[in-house]
């Protein structure tokens, strides 16, 4: 094992330990503890691959990049398949609905709705955001929402596939097709 290979593996192991610390020991440091735990395992495996064979580490990085692209693409594309039940709900204005400011100066907020699904009553904020104080939503009026049948407390006010998700999915499929073509026919 070369000295550079050893230090690169050591760097990946150190990154894995820091991420592991943020996910398990201090989960309040992480917005998504399960994802960061998975990420720490990936970096740990990458460090071990660097120590065993550098070619394995490079292949492992490529596989992780492809899987990350696929996960990002699918998260934007599958929303219409998750929130597939359409029902009517009553919009309620809430004083504790805190606006979220984007980098471009837009202001967004989540929508609070009261609705019934399979005989159960639900009162919850939407999973998506809309423009803050959107004129479309007036207190006391009924609107169409899309509910996740697996978790009826989760709903969105509109379903559409993300443009970036579709683009990444297309890019992923094209890259996989080119890779397969080059491997077997190139």
C-alpha positions, 0 to 999 in steps of 0.5 A: 500500500502506498503512502498516498493511498493510506492517507486517502483511506484515512481521510475517508475514515475520518469523514465517516467518523465525523458524520457518524458522530453527527448522526448517532451520538449527536442526532440534533446536529443532523437534519436527517439522522438515518441518511447521515448514518448511511452516509457515514457507512458509505464513507467508511466503506470507501476508506476501507476500499482505498486501503484494499484496492484503489480501483475498488474505491473508484468503482465504489464512488461511481456506484454511489454517484449513480445511486445518489442521482437515481434517488434524487431523480426518483424523489422528484418523480414519484410524488404523483404515485405516493399522494394518489387519493384526492379528497376535499379539505377545509383551509384554516389560517394559522398564526403559527405558520412561519414563512420560509424565505428563499435565496431569491427573495420569495416567501413560502409557507405550508398550508394547514387543512382540516379533512376526513379520510376513512372516517378519521379526522385530520388537522395538519400542515401540507408536505409542500409549500406555496407562496406565502399568503397565496390568494388562492387559499381563503380561510373556511373554503374547501380545496382539493388535496392529495393524500398519501393512503399509507400515511393519511396525515401527509398530504400535498396541495398539488402533485407534479413531477419535479422538472429537475427530478425528471431531468436527472432521471433521464440523465441517469438512464442515458448514462446507464445506457451509454455505459452499457453500450460501451461495455458490451458493444464498444 
